[in-house]
Amino acid sequence: MSTVGYVGADVPVELITAAGLRPLRLAGKPDQDSALGDRYLGRGVDPVARSVLTRILTGDYGPLEAIVVSRDCEASLRLFYALRELHRVEPELRLPPVRLVDVLHLPHHTTTRYVHAKIAQLREWLGRWRLIGDDDLAAAITAHDTLRRALGRLAALRRESRLSGTRFLEVVAATTTLPVADATALVEGVPAGSREADGVRLFLTGSSHDHPAVYETLERNGFLVVGEDHDWGELLFARTCAAPTELALAERYQHNGPAAPRASIRQRAAHTAAAARACGAEVLFSYARVHDDAPPWDFPEQRAATGLPAVLAERQPYGELTPEALAALVPAGATA
């Protein structure tokens, strides 16, 4: 099965599956040198995007038939422009074709029409590999919604302290690398163990995490990550489609979120407060990666809305939690 790489949770992966292709979410690699990506993007861009570009250029993901990039944040958009320009000026690199999909998240009927049009255009573009019939699309939507519901059950195990946050994130990330049926089988095969995970119950907000290193650091130091509001975690699967149709697919992606780069401060605060209550969080921790400027703007209202002991860690290295940030967090856990 040929593979299409994609960047961002706004990419409608159902269309890739419906075209007979394997969707592969392109994750960065914190411990890998990103000098090649830095050359084209500069060092002022989110290090995740620079790492992803490096891995594309070095062939780290294996053969890719195409790359689809969502406009979920400024760094993703910069990545798309870099790939498009490399096609033009360095054809010898033989990069796969690249496509941008622009999903807006405003709650308007006009936004629905816009997103629907963009999804229809992507469907037509992917038709160069296999025409996507309505039955193909319906089957793909049903399969991905089955996976999302299975991930929801996995999240419930974590809330019951029967699964660590690190293990949860590892499983969710693994599902983005597999054909949808295999991903569902993987999730359903995770054992529902006894109450083994323990620690101060922490809700993680701020930047996204495509790697478990920060979760591991937190859980080695007496915390248990019981929830998060980034799009490699529960935001990835919390919403399903209302029907197996192209319009319902557009509405699903339009209303998905709210993610830090595209949602209002008020939306983020309300969502964080509700999600933190639902998982019984005792501490709120906002992790803001270097060159990710959105999370610090959200933090004051999130802290007020949750009413929890709260800590903001700004300008954190990709895939790391600095000792200073951890030292600031420990007292919050002690008072929870």
C-alpha positions in Angstrom: 0.0 0.0 0.0 1.4 3.4 -1.0 1.8 6.0 1.6 0.8 9.7 1.7 2.4 11.8 4.4 0.4 14.5 6.1 1.1 17.3 8.5 -1.5 18.5 11.0 -4.7 17.2 12.5 -6.7 19.3 10.0 -5.9 16.9 7.1 -9.0 14.8 6.4 -7.3 11.4 6.5 -10.5 9.7 5.5 -9.9 10.9 1.9 -6.4 9.3 1.9 -7.8 6.0 3.1 -10.7 6.2 0.6 -8.1 6.6 -2.2 -6.6 3.3 -1.3 -3.5 4.9 0.3 -2.0 4.7 3.8 -2.1 8.0 5.7 1.1 8.6 7.7 1.3 11.6 10.0 4.7 13.1 9.8 6.2 13.5 13.2 9.5 15.2 14.1 12.4 13.7 15.9 13.7 15.8 18.9 17.1 14.1 19.2 17.9 14.3 15.5 20.0 17.1 13.9 17.7 19.4 11.9 20.4 21.5 10.2 19.0 20.6 6.7 15.5 21.8 7.6 17.0 24.9 9.3 18.8 25.7 6.0 15.4 26.2 4.3 13.1 27.3 7.1 15.5 29.3 9.3 15.9 28.8 13.1 13.0 31.1 14.0 10.4 28.5 13.0 8.9 25.9 15.4 11.5 23.2 15.7 8.9 20.5 14.9 8.5 21.9 11.4 12.2 22.1 10.9 12.6 18.5 12.0 9.8 17.3 9.7 11.4 19.0 6.7 14.8 17.5 7.6 13.2 14.0 7.7 11.4 14.5 4.4 14.6 15.6 2.7 16.7 12.7 4.1 14.0 10.1 3.2 13.5 9.2 6.9 9.8 8.4 6.3 10.4 6.0 3.5 8.8 6.4 0.0 5.9 8.9 0.0 3.5 9.1 -2.9 2.4 12.6 -1.8 2.4 15.1 1.1 -0.7 16.9 2.3 -0.1 19.8 4.7 -2.9 21.5 6.7 -2.9 25.2 7.5 -3.3 24.4 11.2 -0.5 26.8 12.3 2.0 29.2 10.9 4.8 26.7 11.1 2.9 24.2 9.0 2.2 26.9 6.4 5.9 27.8 6.2 6.7 24.1 5.7 4.3 23.9 2.8 5.8 27.0 1.1 9.3 25.6 1.6 8.3 22.3 0.0 6.5 24.0 -2.9 9.5 26.2 -3.6 11.9 23.3 -3.4 9.8 21.6 -6.1 10.4 24.7 -8.3 14.1 25.5 -7.6 15.6 22.0 -6.8 13.7 19.5 -9.0 16.7 17.1 -8.6 15.5 16.4 -5.0 12.5 14.5 -6.6 10.2 15.4 -3.8 6.6 14.0 -3.9 3.8 16.3 -4.9 2.6 18.5 -2.1 -0.9 19.9 -1.4 -2.2 22.4 1.1 -5.6 21.9 2.7 -7.1 25.0 4.4 -9.7 24.2 7.1 -11.3 27.1 8.9 -12.9 26.7 12.3 -15.4 29.6 12.5 -19.0 28.5 13.5 -20.7 29.8 10.4 -22.5 28.2 7.5 -20.3 30.1 5.1 -17.3 28.5 6.8 -18.9 25.1 6.2 -19.3 25.8 2.5 -15.7 26.9 2.3 -14.3 23.9 4.1 -16.6 21.6 2.1 -15.1 23.1 -1.1 -11.6 22.6 0.1 -12.3 18.9 1.0 -13.9 18.3 -2.4 -10.8 19.8 -4.1 -8.5 17.5 -2.1 -10.8 14.5 -3.0 -10.4 15.3 -6.6 -6.6 15.7 -6.3 -6.3 12.4 -4.5 -8.3 10.9 -7.4 -5.1 10.8 -9.5 -4.3 7.6 -7.5 -7.8 6.2 -7.3 -11.1 7.9 -7.9 -12.9 8.2 -4.6 -16.5 7.1 -5.0 -19.2 7.8 -2.4 -19.1 4.2 -1.1 -15.3 4.4 -0.7 -15.6 7.6 1.2 -18.5 6.3 3.4 -16.4 3.2 4.3 -13.4 5.3 5.1 -15.3 7.6 7.4 -16.9 4.7 9.2 -13.5 3.0 9.7 -11.9 6.2 11.1 -14.8 6.9 13.4 -14.5 3.3 14.7 -10.8 4.1 15.5 -11.8 7.3 17.2 -14.3 5.6 19.4 -11.7 2.9 20.3 -9.3 5.7 21.3 -12.0 7.3 23.4 -12.2 4.0 25.3 -8.4 4.1 25.8 -8.7 7.6 27.2 -11.2 6.3 29.7 -8.7 3.8 30.9 -6.2 6.5 31.5 -8.8 8.6 33.4 -9.3 5.5 35.6 -5.5 5.4 36.2 -5.3 2.0 34.4 -2.9 3.5 31.8 -0.1 6.0 32.0 -0.2 9.2 30.0 3.1 8.2 28.3 1.7 4.8 27.2 -1.5 6.5 26.0 0.4 9.0 23.9 2.6 6.3 22.4 -0.5 4.3 21.3 -2.2 7.3 19.8 0.9 8.3 17.9 1.3 4.7 16.6 -2.2 4.8 15.2 -1.2 7.7 12.9 1.4 5.4 11.2 -0.8 2.4 10.4 -3.7 1.6 8.0 -6.9 2.4 9.8 -8.0 -1.3 10.4 -4.6 -2.1 11.8 -4.7 1.0 14.0 -8.0 0.0 15.4 -6.8 -3.5 16.2 -3.8 -2.1 17.9 -5.9 0.1 20.2 -8.4 -2.7 21.0 -5.5 -5.0 21.9 -4.2 -2.7 24.6 -4.9 -4.6 27.9 -7.3 -3.0 30.4 -5.0 -3.5 33.3 -5.5 -3.0 37.0 -5.1 0.4 38.6 -1.3 0.7 38.1 -0.6 4.3 37.1 -0.2 6.7 39.9 0.8 10.3 40.6 -0.5 13.9 40.9 -3.2 14.1 38.3 -2.0 16.6 35.7 -3.7 18.2 32.7 -1.3 19.3 30.0 -2.1 22.2 27.8 -0.1 24.4 25.4 2.1 23.1 22.6 1.4 19.7 20.9 3.6 16.6 21.6 4.4 14.3 18.8 6.9 12.5 21.0 6.4 11.1 24.6 9.6 12.6 26.1 7.9 15.4 28.1 5.2 13.0 29.3 7.9 10.6 30.4 9.7 13.3 32.4 6.5 14.4 34.1 5.6 10.9 35.1 9.1 10.1 36.3 8.7 13.0 38.7 5.5 12.2 40.5 2.8 13.3 38.0 0.3 11.4 36.0 -0.8 13.0 32.7 -4.6 12.3 32.7 -5.6 14.7 29.9 -4.4 17.2 27.4 -5.8 19.6 24.8 -3.4 19.2 21.9 -4.0 17.5 18.6 -1.7 14.5 19.2 -3.9 13.6 22.2 -7.6 13.7 22.8 -8.3 16.6 20.3 -7.3 14.1 17.6 -10.2 11.8 18.1 -12.8 13.5 20.4 -15.2 14.4 17.5 -16.6 11.9 15.0 -18.7 12.4 11.9 -22.4 12.8 12.1 -22.9 10.8 8.9 -20.7 9.0 6.3 -20.9 11.8 3.8 -18.5 14.5 2.4 -20.6 17.3 4.0 -20.4 15.6 7.4 -16.7 15.2 6.9 -16.3 18.9 6.3 -18.4 19.7 9.4 -16.3 17.3 11.5 -13.0 19.1 10.6 -14.6 22.6 10.8 -15.8 22.1 14.3 -12.8 20.0 15.6 -10.7 21.6 18.2 -10.2 24.1 19.8 -6.4 24.0 19.1 -4.2 26.8 20.5 -3.0 28.3 17.1 -6.5 28.6 15.6 -9.0 29.1 18.5 -9.9 32.1 20.6 -8.6 32.5 24.2 -12.2 32.2 25.5 -12.8 29.0 23.6 -9.6 27.5 24.8 -10.2 28.4 28.4 -13.7 26.9 28.4 -12.6 23.7 26.7 -9.6 23.3 29.0 -11.7 23.8 32.1 -14.3 21.2 31.0 -11.7 18.7 30.0 -9.7 19.1 33.2 -12.8 18.5 35.3 -13.8 15.5 33.3 -10.5 13.7 34.0 -10.2 14.8 37.6 -7.0 16.9 37.1 -5.4 18.3 40.2 -2.8 20.5 38.4 -2.8 22.5 35.2 0.5 22.6 33.3 1.0 24.7 30.2 4.0 23.7 28.1 5.0 26.3 25.5 7.7 25.1 23.1 10.2 27.6 21.7 8.8 29.6 18.8 5.3 28.5 19.7 3.8 31.8 20.8 0.1 31.0 21.2 0.0 29.0 24.5 1.1 31.9 26.8 -1.7 34.1 25.6 -4.2 31.4 26.6 -2.8 30.6 30.0 -4.2 33.3 32.3 -7.8 32.5 31.3 -7.2 28.8 31.4 -5.8 29.1 35.0 -8.8 31.2 36.0 -11.3 28.9 34.4 -9.9 25.7 35.9 -9.2 27.1 39.4 -6.4 24.6 39.7 -2.8 25.2 40.8 -1.2 26.1 37.5 2.2 26.6 36.0 3.3 28.0 32.6 6.7 26.9 31.2 7.6 29.1 28.2 10.3 28.6 25.5 10.8 24.9 26.2 13.2 22.9 23.9 11.5 20.5 21.5 10.9 17.2 23.3 12.4 18.4 26.6 11.3 19.9 29.9 14.0 22.1 31.4 15.0 21.6 35.1 13.8 25.1 35.9 10.3 24.3 34.5 10.1 21.1 36.5 11.3 22.9 39.6 8.4 25.4 39.2 5.9 22.6 38.7 6.8 20.5 41.7 5.4 22.9 44.3 2.1 23.0 42.4 1.9 19.2 42.7 2.6 19.3 46.4 -0.2 21.7 47.0 -2.8 19.9 44.8 
